[in-house]
């Protein structure tokens, strides 16, 4: 009896723990869905204006081709789809004694509340179809937010820097770069697929994915909903791409070389070597339906998408424009009596503290070894300036020599 009681007690504890784990897993999922998905609402009526209850309404993705579970209109003819993935949809409405109605071109963005214009059913058989394409932009009737969505087509065609999806925010109205007009720069909130992408240490963006992997960017400037918070600036929410029914891919290469740049006015006047920099960026993406021959066909069901970017190490030599003076032949021997300063005048005499008069400076064995591989100036009186890039190249090619 005692053993059975203990077993039941342990099983009950495990059941409670399992329920808590499931609840914790579901909480962030539902919270993120409020930001990365949208809601679609509308009303169905007949040609006389009377509402049509119990009509079947289905959302059909125009990109992926998949169909949502059917919902029925209530007694007032209204329907609601919650947690709708950002996409372009067709609303299909069927009801007994009415023709099938298709409302195409319904765009849904992350965190959006889309109010579909009233759909009017016509009397006829369900095999007959009435198709309507939404041409005018839908009016935001479900909330008071002021927002703008940068969609896949814009991301692919606009000249947006690949390094960070936040570069696309500059194309939304009411912003200056990634800042709302009239607001401080450090009060934005970045989210990626509903998860915070903020560095709480410096209140800046922590995750900066390349633009090739982004499907949509939603920018809310004012009138935030209850699910948004933390910041008084822009609410920037990015959604990653998904595969489609067709196999698509992309590839790109970005090369930045200072050798392609024109020389600045200062460099031309001073006759110095310009700063050198080199950077490369490679990337690509591929997406489509999951397909396993003779086993599984994911068309309209299951998709994949992969994006990758490589950034080889950027080499910047002499990036600060610093130059080093190379010694003359006399200076290599420890004689500074003919050394000139930048104005072309002789420098103050360097005296040996033991002798008290200008003389040849004695060199340590370490200095003698270093001077054997150190290049000297071609000038006999004044050392020339060479950039660190040129100096390093010269040192690699220079052979050790004897110095007397």
Buried (B, 14 or more C-beta within 10 A) or exposed (E): EEEEEEEEEEEEEEEEEEEEEEEEEEEEEEEBBBBBBBBBBBBBBBEEEEBBBEBBBBBBBEBBEBEBEEBEBEEEBBBEBEEBBBBBBBBBBBBEEBBBBBBBBBBBBBBBBBBBBEBBBEEEEEEEEBEBEBEEEBEBEBBEBBBBBBBBEBBEEEEBBBBBBBBBBBBBEBBEEBBBEEBEEEBBBBBBEBBBBBEEEEEBBEBBBBBBBBBBBBBBBEEBBEEBEBBEBBBBBBBBBBBBBEEEEEEEEBEEEBEEEEEEEEBEEEEBBBBBBBBBBBBBBBBBBEEEEEEEEBBBEBBBBEBEBEEEEEEBBBBEBEBEEBBBBBBBBBBBEBBBEEEEEEEEEBEEEEEEEBBEBEBEEEBEEEBBEBBBBEEEBBBEBBBBBBBEBEEEEEEEEEBE
